[in-house]
C-alpha cells in the first residue's frame, strides 16, 4: 500500500488544510517513535501541499547511537525555509525536544503511532524520557494511527 492509499492520511489532509491556508511561514511538526511512518507521511504532505519537508534523520551525527544532530546546520535550514512565505514540515523522533533546543515552537503537531513499528532498543531510554516530559501522544494537535499491514 503506498502513501496515497492510506485512509489515515485523509484525516491529516482534512485537519491541515485550514491550518495551512493563507498562513505563510508555519512550522508543522511530525512526531512519533522510530519506524512509525513519520517520513512517509511528511513526504506525502509535502507533495500534496507543495511545501518543504525537513527530514531530520539527514542531520543525525553518524555513530552516536542516539538523537544527536548537527543542530546549527539544521537550525539554519529550518530558518531559511521559514523565511519564505511557505509552511515547512519538520519530522523527527522527539521533535518537540529538538525544536525547543533550536528555539523554535511548532504551530501544529501531528503525532504518528503504529502498532507495527519495531521498538528501537538504542533509543528506548531517550524516548521514554521524552514521552514522560512532553507527553506527545496526548498533547499533539492531531494523533493518527498508521497500520502498515
C-alpha positions in Angstrom: 0.0 0.0 0.0 1.5 3.3 -1.0 1.1 6.7 0.8 -1.8 7.8 -1.3 -3.9 4.8 -0.3 -3.6 5.2 3.4 -7.0 6.3 4.7 -5.4 7.9 7.8 -3.7 10.4 5.5 -7.1 11.8 4.5 -7.7 12.7 8.2 -4.4 14.6 8.2 -5.2 16.4 4.9 -8.6 17.5 6.3 -7.1 18.8 9.6 -4.1 20.6 7.9 -5.9 22.3 5.1 -7.4 25.1 7.2 -4.1 25.4 9.2 -2.0 25.9 6.1 -4.5 28.0 4.2 -3.0 31.5 3.7 -0.7 31.1 6.7 2.8 31.5 5.4 5.8 30.5 7.5 4.1 28.0 9.6 6.1 25.2 11.3 4.3 21.8 11.2 6.0 19.1 13.3 5.5 15.4 12.8 6.4 13.4 15.9 6.4 9.7 16.8 8.7 6.8 17.6 11.1 5.2 15.1 9.6 3.4 12.2 6.0 4.6 12.6 5.9 6.4 9.2 6.7 10.0 10.0 8.9 10.5 7.0 6.4 8.8 4.7 3.6 11.0 6.0 5.8 14.1 5.7 6.8 13.3 2.1 3.1 12.8 1.2 2.0 16.1 2.9 4.9 18.0 1.3 3.9 16.6 -2.1 0.2 17.3 -1.6 0.6 20.8 -0.2 3.7 21.6 -2.3 5.7 22.7 0.8 9.1 21.9 2.2 9.9 18.8 4.3 12.9 18.7 6.5 13.9 15.1 7.3 15.9 15.4 10.5 17.4 12.0 10.1 19.6 13.5 7.4 21.2 15.7 10.2 21.9 13.0 12.6 25.6 12.6 13.6 26.6 9.1 12.5 27.7 6.5 15.0 26.2 8.3 18.0 23.5 5.6 18.6 21.1 8.3 19.8 19.4 11.5 18.8 22.5 13.8 18.3 22.1 16.2 15.4 24.2 18.7 13.5 22.0 21.3 15.2 23.4 24.5 13.8 23.0 23.2 10.2 19.5 22.0 11.0 18.6 25.3 12.6 19.9 27.2 9.6 17.9 25.1 7.1 14.7 25.5 9.1 15.2 29.2 9.5 15.8 29.6 5.7 12.7 27.7 4.8 10.6 29.6 7.3 11.9 32.9 5.9 10.0 32.2 2.7 6.2 32.7 2.7 5.6 29.0 2.8 4.8 26.4 5.6 7.5 23.9 6.5 7.2 20.4 7.8 9.8 19.0 10.2 9.7 15.4 11.2 11.7 13.7 13.9 11.7 11.3 16.8 11.3 13.6 19.8 10.6 16.6 17.6 9.4 18.9 20.3 12.6 18.5 22.3 14.7 19.1 19.2 12.6 22.2 18.2 12.9 23.5 21.8 16.7 23.2 21.6 16.6 25.1 18.3 14.4 27.7 20.0 11.5 27.0 17.7 7.9 26.5 18.5 5.7 24.4 16.2 2.4 25.9 15.0 0.8 22.4 14.6 1.9 19.0 15.8 1.0 15.6 14.4 1.8 12.5 16.4 2.0 9.3 14.4 1.9 5.9 16.0 1.8 2.3 14.6 1.4 -1.0 16.3 3.6 -2.4 13.5 6.6 -0.3 14.3 9.7 -2.0 15.7 11.0 -0.9 19.1 14.3 0.9 19.0 16.4 -0.6 21.7 19.2 2.0 21.3 16.7 4.9 21.8 14.5 3.3 24.4 15.6 5.4 27.4 15.7 8.6 25.4 12.2 8.0 24.0 10.9 7.1 27.5 12.3 10.3 28.9 10.9 12.4 26.0 7.4 10.7 26.3 7.4 11.5 30.1 8.4 15.1 29.6 6.4 16.1 26.6 3.5 13.5 26.5 3.4 13.7 22.7 0.6 11.2 22.2 -1.8 13.3 24.2 -0.6 16.8 23.6 -0.4 16.8 19.8 -3.0 18.7 17.7 -3.7 15.6 15.7 -2.9 11.9 16.5 -3.1 9.3 13.9 -2.6 5.5 14.0 -0.9 4.2 10.8 -1.2 0.4 10.1 1.3 -0.7 7.6 -0.1 -4.2 7.2 
